[in-house]
Amino acid sequence: ELAGLNLEAGRKADGARSYNQAVQYLSMGRKLLSDNGWEENYDLMFSICMKEMECEFLNMDFPRADELFNELCKRAAGNEDLALVHKLKMIMAAGQERHEEALKGALTALSLLGVRLPARAGKISVLKSIIGAAASLLSRDIDGLPDIPAIDDPKMALVMDILANLCFSAFICSPYLAIVAS
């Protein structure tokens, strides 16, 4: 389908750091799917809009990236897709040094995935985190840690990705939360 080819062309242009060209391909792909593209080709429309949001940001059209964020939030089919949208927004906000907003986006994304972290953390939270981690490691054989299989659950991989990306903004806004999250 032509819209899918536009997505691929947009990805290639993005890979070549030609964000303006990528936006043109992606925008055309979205237009080809029309208004009922969300109902008839949800996965393709979601992928096109996510990549377009990213490229609009990289092309420094922040208002357009925000428009796409709002559209994606309204159209996301489930919590995992909505968490992906908030993860991208978090990365964009951190890239603009809007770390409070990035932190809020990360906490929203994690909450959608069933992971609860406090908006602010203190020394007690850090102690609880360390004690919890130490307790869970007591029941593990240290020599067997290298043999633990890679994460194959997409939801858990997304949680780990969000946590990894949240640490920088958390370190700036709430250093104890950065420790708890890591």
C-alpha positions as CSV (number, residue, x, y, z in Angstrom):
1,E,0.0,0.0,0.0
2,L,1.2,3.5,-0.9
3,A,0.9,4.9,2.7
4,G,3.2,2.1,3.9
5,L,5.7,3.1,1.3
6,N,5.5,6.7,2.5
7,L,6.3,5.4,6.1
8,E,9.3,3.6,4.8
9,A,10.5,6.6,2.8
10,G,9.9,8.8,5.9
11,R,12.0,6.4,8.0
12,K,14.8,6.4,5.5
13,A,14.8,10.2,5.2
14,D,14.8,10.3,9.1
15,G,17.8,8.0,9.1
16,A,19.6,10.3,6.7
17,R,18.8,13.2,9.0
18,S,16.6,14.8,6.3
19,Y,13.7,15.6,8.7
20,N,11.9,18.1,6.4
21,Q,11.8,15.4,3.6
22,A,10.7,12.8,6.2
23,V,7.8,15.0,7.3
24,Q,6.7,15.4,3.7
25,Y,6.6,11.6,3.2
26,L,4.9,10.9,6.5
27,S,2.3,13.7,6.0
28,M,1.5,12.3,2.6
29,G,1.2,8.8,4.0
30,R,-1.3,10.1,6.6
31,K,-3.3,12.0,4.0
32,L,-3.4,8.8,1.8
33,L,-5.1,7.0,4.7
34,S,-7.7,9.8,5.1
35,D,-9.8,10.2,8.2
36,N,-11.0,6.6,8.4
37,G,-7.3,5.5,8.4
38,W,-7.4,5.2,12.2
39,E,-10.3,2.7,12.0
40,E,-9.1,0.8,8.9
41,N,-5.3,0.8,9.3
42,Y,-4.7,1.7,13.0
43,D,-1.2,0.2,13.2
44,L,0.0,2.0,10.1
45,M,-1.6,5.3,11.0
46,F,-0.2,5.1,14.5
47,S,3.3,4.4,13.2
48,I,3.2,7.2,10.7
49,C,2.0,9.7,13.3
50,M,4.6,8.7,15.8
51,K,7.4,9.0,13.3
52,E,6.0,12.3,12.0
53,M,5.8,13.7,15.6
54,E,9.4,12.7,16.1
55,C,10.5,14.3,12.8
56,E,8.5,17.5,13.4
57,F,10.4,17.8,16.7
58,L,13.8,17.2,15.1
59,N,12.8,19.6,12.4
60,M,12.2,22.1,15.2
61,D,8.5,22.5,14.5
62,F,7.5,22.1,18.1
63,P,3.9,23.3,17.8
64,R,3.2,20.8,15.1
65,A,4.9,18.0,17.2
66,D,2.6,19.0,20.1
67,E,-0.5,18.9,17.8
68,L,0.5,15.3,16.7
69,F,1.1,14.4,20.4
70,N,-2.5,15.6,21.2
71,E,-3.9,13.6,18.3
72,L,-2.0,10.5,19.2
73,C,-3.2,10.8,22.8
74,K,-6.8,10.9,21.6
75,R,-6.4,8.1,19.1
76,A,-4.2,5.6,21.0
77,A,-5.9,2.2,21.1
78,G,-4.6,1.1,24.5
79,N,-2.4,1.9,27.4
80,E,0.8,0.6,25.8
81,D,0.3,2.8,22.7
82,L,-0.5,5.7,24.9
83,A,2.6,5.0,27.0
84,L,4.7,5.0,23.8
85,V,3.3,8.4,22.9
86,H,4.1,9.8,26.4
87,K,7.6,8.3,26.2
88,L,8.3,10.1,23.0
89,K,7.0,13.3,24.4
90,M,9.2,12.8,27.5
91,I,12.3,12.5,25.3
92,M,11.3,15.6,23.3
93,A,10.7,17.6,26.5
94,A,14.1,16.5,27.9
95,G,15.7,17.5,24.6
96,Q,14.3,21.0,25.1
97,E,15.5,21.1,28.7
98,R,12.0,21.0,30.0
99,H,12.8,18.4,32.6
100,E,9.8,18.8,34.8
101,E,7.5,18.1,31.8
102,A,9.7,15.2,30.8
103,L,9.5,13.8,34.3
104,K,5.7,14.2,34.3
105,G,5.5,12.4,30.9
106,A,7.6,9.5,32.1
107,L,5.5,9.1,35.3
108,T,2.3,9.2,33.2
109,A,3.7,6.5,30.8
110,L,4.8,4.3,33.7
111,S,1.4,4.7,35.4
112,L,-0.3,3.6,32.1
113,L,1.8,0.4,32.3
114,G,1.0,-0.3,35.9
115,V,4.3,1.0,37.4
116,R,3.9,3.5,40.2
117,L,6.7,5.9,41.1
118,P,6.3,8.9,43.4
119,A,6.4,12.3,41.7
120,R,9.0,13.2,44.3
121,A,11.2,10.9,46.3
122,G,13.2,11.4,49.5
123,K,15.8,9.5,51.5
124,I,13.2,7.1,52.8
125,S,12.2,6.1,49.3
126,V,15.8,5.6,48.4
127,L,16.3,3.4,51.5
128,K,13.2,1.3,50.7
129,S,14.4,0.9,47.1
130,I,17.8,-0.3,48.2
131,I,16.4,-2.7,50.8
132,G,13.9,-4.1,48.3
133,A,16.7,-4.6,45.7
134,A,19.0,-6.2,48.2
135,A,16.2,-8.5,49.4
136,S,15.4,-9.7,45.9
137,L,19.1,-10.3,45.2
138,L,19.4,-12.5,48.3
139,S,17.3,-15.2,46.6
140,R,19.4,-15.2,43.5
141,D,22.6,-17.0,42.6
142,I,25.0,-14.3,41.6
143,D,26.9,-16.7,39.3
144,G,23.7,-17.3,37.4
145,L,23.0,-13.6,36.6
146,P,24.7,-13.7,33.2
147,D,22.5,-16.6,32.2
148,I,19.3,-14.7,32.7
149,P,17.5,-14.4,29.4
150,A,16.9,-11.0,27.8
151,I,13.5,-9.4,28.3
152,D,11.1,-10.6,25.6
153,D,8.0,-9.0,27.0
154,P,7.4,-5.9,25.0
155,K,5.6,-4.2,27.9
156,M,8.4,-4.8,30.3
157,A,11.0,-3.7,27.6
158,L,9.0,-0.4,27.3
159,V,9.0,0.0,31.1
160,M,12.8,-0.4,31.1
161,D,13.2,2.0,28.2
162,I,11.1,4.7,30.0
163,L,13.0,4.2,33.2
164,A,16.3,4.5,31.4
165,N,15.2,7.7,29.7
166,L,13.6,9.2,32.8
167,C,16.8,9.1,34.9
168,F,18.4,12.2,33.3
169,S,15.4,14.5,33.9
170,A,14.8,13.0,37.3
171,F,18.4,13.6,38.3
172,I,18.0,17.3,37.5
173,C,14.5,17.7,39.1
174,S,14.4,15.1,41.7
175,P,17.7,13.3,42.3
176,Y,16.3,10.9,44.8
177,L,13.7,9.8,42.3
178,A,16.6,9.1,39.8
179,I,18.1,6.7,42.4
180,V,14.7,5.0,43.0
181,A,14.0,4.7,39.3
182,S,17.4,3.2,38.6
